[in-house]
Amino acid sequence: MVLAFFWSTFFFWKNISLTAFKEDEVFDGMFFGLFGGLLLGRLLYVFLHASEFGLNIIRIILINGYPGFSLYGALIGIFLFGYIFATSHKIPLSKLIDYAVPPLLLGIAIMKLGAFFAGTEVGTETAMKIAIAYPHLDGMRHPTALYESILFFAGSYEAYLVLMAIRRNKWYPGFNFIVFAGIFSFISLVFDPIKAFRTMVFSTSFDMIVSSVILLTVLIYMLYYLRDSIIGLFKKKKHSKKKK
């Protein structure tokens, strides 16, 4: 997490240096957003595991003794607190978020890589050659955190390319938020079924429910947003077939 914070912050600073934003003000907002992420990430995990924590404030506060953190809760906290800060300081969030998405995906990628080396995210049993053994668990298992880390690194690079396209006015300001939602929900949805320990809600994985809703929303939005291009593409195909 320390390395994720360091490299994502450095990447964010490099991005912000390309803009006219005030660096001190932006970084104040970043730290405020991180505080919100840590707070809501912990609270959502506690809520989803209420039977383990109950109303014991000590267990909720002592993360080392009673570990647990919801990544979806953290993301909600980051964006929510970031929105509050940007609104109160009259910072155009739609533009700022484009520069924040690539570093955020990079930070998640590094955290997932750390989870792989720490063995904190365990996959289901498999016969694949890439499988590894985890201490105190039977069988060879998927290194799911490694899979996710590789895709999040690729997602960070893709989001950076989108950022450059936004700067060239090929996409509208704020589009990187849609990119982030699509990348994160897709990766979470694909690899959730091969994770050994999942948070279940009504016999269904919480991450799978949320990821499905977000990904479906992104797909519907993109189909609507690109409807003219899609219709034009079909018309061109029909026209070329008629000529043949």
Buried (B, 14 or more C-beta within 10 A) or exposed (E): EEEBEEBBBEBBBEBBEEBEBEEEEBBEBBEBBBEBBBBBBBBBBBEBEEEEBEEEEEBBEEEEEBEBBBBBBBBBBBBBBBBBBBEEEEBEBBBBBBBBBBBBBBBBBBBBBBBBEEBEBBBBBBEEEEBBEBEEEEEBBBBBBBBBBBBBBBBBBBBBEBBEBBBEEEBEBBBBBBBBBBBBBBBBBBBBEBBBEBBEEEEEBBBBBBBBEBBEBBEEEEEEEEEEEEEEEEEEEEEEEEEE
